[in-house]
Amino acid sequence: IYRDIEALSQGGMPIFFDSDTGRYRFTEKVFLKPLTFSLDEAAALIQCSAAFVKDTMPMSQALQRAQERILASLPADRQRKVDELRSAIDIRVAQYPDQVCTDVFSCVEQAVSRRTRIQVIYYTKSTDIENERKLDPYLITYRGTAWYLVAYCHLRQAVKLFRVDRIRQISLLAETFDYPKNFSAAAFFEGSWVIEQGEPVQVRLRFNPEVARWLRGRQYHPSQHTTDEQDGSLIYEVTVTGTREITRWILGFGAAVEVLSPPDLRRQVAENLRQAAAAYDKQTDLPL
């Protein structure tokens, strides 16, 4: 109740405590204005949320209802204009996002908001095993094509990433936890290329002139630094946590990029390219 009173006061409502009656009162007649949206605001909300209104997204039904309420709050002529604008922009978060069980997602979301520990059966794809873990859930995030949970793992005694779609079973525990004061999503993912965690690695690349002109001015990572060479090539430097994700990015440029450092990454990319070349060198009976 005291939080509600404080929220009303901060929202500009003239509320005060009447010592004569022992009650809280408004100093004057007040009312809350109905929520309205401008044409641009309504169109922007619907256009952005449309990317998540899919059967594979756990929030799809709630977002669908929200879209309907936004439209219902508008006059008929503005509704028609919003419909026209929403078809002018198509936002795709991921073409085929990984499917997440709605019940699991709702349970995780509830645990995060309530600071409640959870017990899960989690499938680890790298080892192809399932094990039981007790987690303190900090944050749900969507990166690439998947939902991830950032949580303190009591089994590993460290803050880890968990794919929500790989949680096989989940239950809320009666235990609560204290959210760490020094945790923030921005700091946790600061060095990630996308979402990968690991030791910081300084990567130095050289892009040939043809590709370099497409990369200039583009921001791929907060720590990146670029230097133009006299021949038109581009030196790209970045510090990332882990090299698995950036390796896939580098391989996408084929012969147009050379890894200058670190040596381990240079050897890894070279080996990948050798294996790819060997696969194409094999004699196959492919149709011409």
N, C-alpha and C positions, 0 to 999 in steps of 0.2 A: 504493500500500500504506500509506504513512504517513497519507494522508487517511482511509483506511478505519479505521486504528487510532485516529486522533483522533476519528472519528465514533462508534466503539464506546465510547471513554472518555467522550465528552460524553453519550452515551445511558445512562450509568450502569453500564456493564460494568466490573468490577474488573480491568482489564488492566494489566500491568506488564512491563518488560524484565528478563529473568533474565540477569544478567551471567555467571553460572556456565556456562550453556548457550548464551548468545548468542541466545536466542529470546524471543519475547513469550509471556507466559502469563497465564492468569486466576488470581487469588488464591484462587478457590473455584469449585466447579462452578456453571455458569450455563447458562441456556437462554433463548431468545427466546420470549416468550408469543405464541401465535397471535393474529392480528388478528381482533377481534370487534367487532360493532356493536350498539348498543342498538336498540330498535325505532324510536325517533324518528330516530336517526342514519341507519339504513339507508333508512327511508322518505324522508327529506329528500334523501339522495344520489340515489336513483332518481328521485324527482319532479323534481329540478332538471336532472338529466342527460337526462331524457326529452325535453326541449325540443330537444335537439341530436341525438337518435336519429332522424334522417330521412335519406332517400336523398340529399337535396341538401346535407347537411352532411358535410364531409371527415372528421370524427372519429366518424361514426355507428357504424361497425363496432367500433372500439375501445371506445366507450361501451357498446355492446350487450354486448360480452364482459365489461366491468367490472360491468355490472348483474347478469349471470348469476353472476359470482363472488361478488358481495355477497350475493345470495340463497342461493347454495350454502354460504356460511359460516354461515348461520343454521339453527337447529333448525327442524324442519318446522312446528311450531305458530307460530313467529315469522314464517316465510315467508308463511304464510296471512294473518297480520295485516298484514304489509307490503303484500301484494297488495290488501288491503282499503283501506289508507290511501292507496296510490298512486293509486287511482281517485277519491279524494275531492278531489284538487287537480290542476288542469290549468294548466300553465305554457306560454305561447306566446311565444317570443323574437321570432319574425316569422312571419306567416302564410305568406308565400312568399319565403323567403330566396333570394338569388342563388346559382346553382349554381357551385361551384368544382371544378375538376379535382383529384381526389385526389392524383395524382402531382405536380402543381404545388405543391399545399399541402404535401405531405410534403417536397418538395425545399426549399421556403422555410423550413419548420420546422427542418429539419436545418441549413440555413445559419445561421439565427438562433442555434441552440444551440451551434454549433461556431465561430461568429464567422468564417464563410467568405464571401467575396465571391461574388456571382452575376452572370451575364450574362443579360439578359432581352430578349425582343422584346415591347414594351409598346404596347398600343393606347390612344391618347388619344381619348376620345369627343368632346371639345369641338372638336378639329381634324380628327377622322376620319382619323388617320394612325397608322401603326405605326413605331416606331424602336427602335434598339438602345441599351440602357443598361447601365452597370455600376453595381451597387448594393452598399452595405454595409448588410445588413438588421439592424435594431435590434429590431423588435417586430411581432408579428401581433396585430391587435385586431378584435373583432366589434362593429360599431356599426350600428344600424338594421336593414338587411336584407343587409348585405354584410360580407365579410372585407377588411380593409385591412392593408397592409404599410407600416410607418414605416421609412424607409431613407434613408441618405445617397446622393444621386444624383451620380455623378461628372460627368454631362453638365451638370446645372444647378448643381453645386457647392453644394448646399444639402440640408437634410433635408426630404424630401417624403413625401406620402401616395400610395400606389398601390393600386388595387383589385386584389385577387388574381385575381378572375375575368377581368381584362383582360390578364393575363400570357399571351401566346400561346406563347412558348417560354422555357425556362429551363435553365441549366446551372451547375453548381457549378464555381468556379474554384479553382486551386491556391493562390490568394492568401488570406491572412487579414487581419483588421483589428482595431484596438484599439477596444473599446467605449468611447465617451466617458464620462468620469467624471461630467460635469455633466448627462447626459441622464436624464430620467425621463418615464414616460408621463403621470404626473399633471401635470407642468409643461408638457408638449407640448400637451395637450388642455385646459389650464386655462381658456382663454377661449372654447373652441368651444361653439356651441349644441348641436351633436351631434358633428361631426367636422371642420367647415370650419376652414381656416386663413386668416389674413390680418391686416390691421392692426386693432388694437383700436378699436372704435366704441362710443360711449355712446348707448344707445337709451332714449328716454323715451316711454311710451305712456299713454293714458287709456282705461280700460275702463268701459263704462256700468254703472249699478247692477245690472242684471239679470245680467250676466256676472260682475261683480266679486265677487258673493257666492260664486260657484263657484271663483274663483281664490284667495281669501283662504286662507292657510295652506298653499298648495301650493308646493313648491320646484321650479322649472324650471331654475334655473341658480345656481351657488354665489355669484355676485356680485349677485344680484337684491336690490332694495330696494323695498318697497311703502309707499304712503302713502294713507290713507283720506281721501276728500273729504267735505264736509258733505252733499252731495246723494246719497251712497251710492256714487259712482263711485270708481275705484281708479287711482292713478298708479303705474305699473310702470316701474322703472328698472333697467337691466342693461348690462354692458359685455361685448361679444362680439367675437370675431375673425372679421371678415367678416359680411356681412348677408344672404347668399343663403338660408341655412337659416332664420333668424329671420323673413325676409320671408314664406316659405311658411307659417310658424306664424301670423303676423299675419293673413294673408289668410284663414286658416281661420275667423276670428271675424267676417268680413264687416263690417257696419256697426256692430258692437258695440264696436269699438276704433278709436281715432284715434292716428296717429303724431304726436307733438309735436316730436320731434327724433330724429336730425339732419334737416336740410332735404332732403338727397339721398334719404334713405329715405322721407320723407313723399311726395316727388314720385313715387318709384318705385311705392309702394303705390297712390297715387292713380291713376297711369296704368294699372296692372293692373286696378283696379276699373272705370275708364272703359271699357277694352277688353272686360271681362266684360259690363258693362251693354250695350255696343253689340252684342255677339253676341246678347243676348236681345231686343234691340229690333228685330232683323231680322224681316221677315215670312216665316214658314215655314209650310208645310202640315203641321203636326203633328196627329196624331189627338187628338180631345178625350176 
